[in-house]
Amino acid sequence: NPLRRYVLGQGMLLAGVLLILGRHGLGTEWLWLGLGAISIAKGTLLLASGQPFLDRLMGWWRRQPVWLFRAVGVLMIGLATLLAVSVARSARSL
């Protein structure tokens, strides 16, 4: 569905820009800069690529083992926790 792809791509671009702009004052600025740049690159790839490429990418992703999805989920929870702790420490120092 092109609308879903557009909304997802725009959301990824917005999240990347917010991570890059909001990184100042946090303890691990390099981490949030890197994650923001990756998010912007993924959003741009999603918006700029054609449907055949996306179909091949989804086919590859469906062939991955289940433990990989779980590992990525744990990594995302860890990054979200690290971001929350960094924001709380930054707000406490104000």
N, C-alpha and C positions, 0 to 999 in steps of 0.2 A: 504494500500500500504506500504510494508516494507521500501522502500526507503524514503518515506515521514516521516515515524515514526523515522527512523534513523537520518535524517537531523534535524527534530524537537528536538529529544533527544540530539543530539550533540550541537545544538544551545542553548538549556537550560543549558547544562553543561558549555559551554563557557561563557554564560551570568553570571552564578553563580560564576565562577572563576574570571571573570573580576570585578564583584561587590566586591568580597572578597579582591582581590589584590588592587583594586582602592579605598578602603575605608579609607586609612590612610590620615589624614589631613582634612577630612570632619567632620562637626560638630556632626553628628549622626552616628558614626562608628558602634555602636551596631545594628542600624537598617539595614544598608547595609550588615553587616555580617550575620544577620538573614535571610534577603531576599536572599542572595547568597547561604546560606546553604539550604534553602527551594528549590531554583531553581536547585541546584545540586541533591538534593534528588528526585525531580520530574523527572528530566532528567534520572537519574539512574533507577527509577521505570519504566519509559516509555521504556527504552532500555532493561531492564531485564525481563519484564513481558511478558506473552504469549498472544496470540490473544484472547482466551476466556475471560480472565480477562479484556482486553481492550474493548471488545464488551460489557461486563456487565457495565463497567465504563461509556462508551458512552451512553448506555441505561439509566443509572441513571441520567447522566448529561442532557439528552434530556427531562427528566420529571420535571426538575426544572422550577420554574416560571420565566417569562420574567423579572420581576423587579430585580431578583438576578443577571442576566447578566448585567443589567444597573448599579446596585450598584457596581459590580466588575469593570466595566469600569470606573466609577467615582473614585473608589479607585486607579486604575492604573494611571489615569491622575494626581491625587493628588501626588502619589509617584514619578511619572516622574517629576512633577514640583518641588517637594522637592529635588530631586537629582540635577536638573538643578540649583536651587538656592544654594545648598551646593557647587557645583562645581564652580559656579561664585564667591561665597564668598572666597573659597579656592584660586582661581586664583588671586583674587584681593589682597589677603594678601601676595602674593609672591613678 
